[in-house]
Amino acid sequence: MMLRPALLTFLLLASTLTACTSVWKRPKTAKPHTQQLVIDHATEGSQGPCVVHDDLWYQLSGLQLLVLDDQGRVISTTDLAPAGTFGDAVDMERLGDTMFVLLDDHQVVQVSIDVPMRPVVVGRIPASMIGLAPYGLSLLDGRVVAHGQGGVRTLDGGRVIQTDDELVSDVQEHGGRALYVVGRRIHRRADDQYLGSASIIVPGMLEGGPADAALLFARVEQSGSLIGVMGADCREVDARHWTRSVDGQVRELIPRGDKLLVVSGGAVHVFEATARGLVPIWMWEGYGIQSADWIDDDTVVVAGGFGRAIMDVVMPGQPRVITMMHEVPGGLAVAGSSGKALIGHSGTTAWQYELGQDPVQVDFESSLPTPRRSAAVLGWSIEIDDLGIAHLWTPGGIESLVAPQGGQYRCAAATEDAFWLGHDEGIVAIMLPRAGETEPKRLGVRLAGPVLCLEPLMLGGGVAYASGHGGFGVVREVR
């Protein structure tokens, strides 16, 4: 999870290269003014965190919370926020009959699961109330807390841990003490003392593990990750037998009995506690894996850029068993337009999207057309430079638009009286001035980006898009 700016931030101009000093003519139009942009159609994109509770599978998908049964069939869908208002639902934590879901780093949504198959949104907590931009959610002192840049806070703004400007990437409770992680350093809340090294910590033991084990850990390094067990002193227990290496960056550790489910970006692994130490017994490789959980001792759910799936954990040498696979156009790396449809490629799968239709997988081996980075209309023009800064030429001068949070503009399009810019976190539309206006109006929507390609609609008034983690869709003007 990365920190992302609020919706209004990306509508601001960052600097002016040349001030507008002359009077220019507004394009004449009898059309009513555009009031807002709406997402008229959207496909599924990358699947986010998931958790299994009481035989139900809760899955974050964009700005929706799906409830699925143990066969992977969708029981219900709950909208967490209107499409276009946030990029993605990025974390969740359950406390009793309430699920707390983090939208970007801007808002925590309280969802009642009192009726487990029919979740209901019952509250919203903005980051301004919490007092920091949440990086993630955890349970501490019997309540849900948010951790991020600067420390840990309760959802009503109470200060739990203060770290100045350092990012707290994990916080856990063990043995009556709170432990938090900054960088790869484990600290104790009571006195901020450094105890050991890890990126992720999970209180608990594996059946059949060493007697002095108290915590599971992952340490993410440049060349991969180490996973294993620690004692209560936050030091590794027998690194030779109980610490193992895993390719990629580990995201989650989920113990069950004598087995440990390990999620990294490119694979999901299962290790078993044996007399010989921690032994790998199963692995499945997939694209952009984000999350996983146990259904039972021999079955797991997995979610990520590829979609979502249910798999049996089989012993080494046995054939793999995938009991359910729902693929989505997530984790797109490149995209372009064929003239009739948008094509997106994840590196393993190509998808084709025709306006308003469900995307389909296609065989696409030729190179994709490069998305446009410049456009012109009614004497105005816009161009995105190699740094991702958009330069707008008007009849009165030149202005530059800088994408939010050091991000980049990546593609451009023009309709009859507007420019459209796709960037790392959504789409900005620059509506040229109309009768009674002296300045262009800037509107926007947020998406799980980056937005890779834009294609104007044939009838105007909007664009189709391909987004890295948000799939495909259509944005239209509302006048």
C-alpha positions, 0 to 999 in steps of 0.5 A: 500500500502506497500513500495517495493524495486527496481528490482535490489535490490533483486538480491544482496547477503546480506551477505556471511557466508563463502567465496569461497576459492577453485576452482570448476568445472563448469557444462558442457553444450552446451546450450546458456546462459540465457539472461533474464526471461519472464512471458510466461503466467499469470492469473488475480490476486487481483483487485486494485483501481477503479474509475468511470468517465463519466459512465466508470469504470476504474479498475487497475488489476495487471499492466493493466488498464481496461476500463469497461462499466456500465454492467461490460463488458471490453471495452479495456485493456491498459498495463502499464508496461511489465509483471515482471518489477513491482509488481502491480499498487497500486494507481491512480488519475485523473486530467482532461484528464490524469490518473496518475497511481502509480506502486509499489512505483517506477514509476508514469505512465501518461495515456491519457484518451482524448479518454475515452474508449481507454487510451494511456500511454503518459509518465513515471516519476520514483521515482528518479525524484520525490525525494521520494518513493511514498506511494500514489497520491493526488490532491493539488494546482491544480496538482497531487502530490506524498506523502510518507516517508519524505513528499509531492512532485510534480511529477517533484521533487518540495518540497511541505511538508517536514516531515523528515522521517515520512510517509505522508499517506494522503494529501488533500486541503480544504478551501484554506489550505493543510492538511496532515496526519502523523500517525493518526495526521492531520496537517496544511501545513502552520505551521505544527500545529496539528489539529485533529486525523484521518487516512483518510480525505475527503473534503466534506459534506453529504446532510442532514448532520450537518451544521457545517460539512466540512470533512469526516474522518476515524480513523483506530485503532487496533480493527477496524475503526471509520468513521464520519464527522468533522468540519473545525477545524478537530474535530468530529461533534457530535460523538454520532450521526455522528461517527460510528464504522466499522470492519476492516481497512477502506481504502476509503470514497466515498460520494454521495448525502446523502450517504457515501460509506465506504471500509474496508478490509472485507466489503463495507458499505453504511451509510446515513445521516438522522435526527438521524445522520449517519445510516448504510443501506447496507453492502456486505462482500467480501474477500480482498476488496480493492476499490469501487465507485458509478455508480449511486445513487443506484449502486456501483462497488467493487474490491479486492482479490475476483475479481470485481463486480457491486451491487445494494444498497438496503434498509435493509431487501431487498434481495441482488442484484449482477448484475455482478461478475467476480471472480479471484484467488486473495488474495491466502493465501496458495498454493501447487502442486498436481503433475498435477496442482497448487492449491491455496486457499484464505480461501474462494475459492480454485483455480486450475491452469494447465500450460497455462490454465485459472484457475478454481474453485475447491472443495478442502478440503484436506490439500495442500502439503507444498511447497518445501523450498530446492533443489539440482542440479549438486552438488549444493544445496539450503535451506530456513531457518525459517527466510526466508533466503536462504543458497546456498551450492556450491562446493566452500563454502556457501553463504546466500541470504537475501530477499529484504526490510526485506522480506522472501524467501518462496519456492524453486525449481530446474531445470536442471541447475538453482535454483528458489526462490519465495519471497515476491515480485517476483522470483529470478533464480540462473543460475549455471555457464556455459562455460566461466563463473566463477560465477552464474548469478542471474535474476529475475522478480517482481510479486504481491506477495508473491510467495507461490509455485514454480513447475518446468516445465516438459521440463525445462527452467522455473517454474510455480508459485502461487502468493498471489496477482498475481494469477498463471503463468509461468516464462521461460528462454530466451536464 
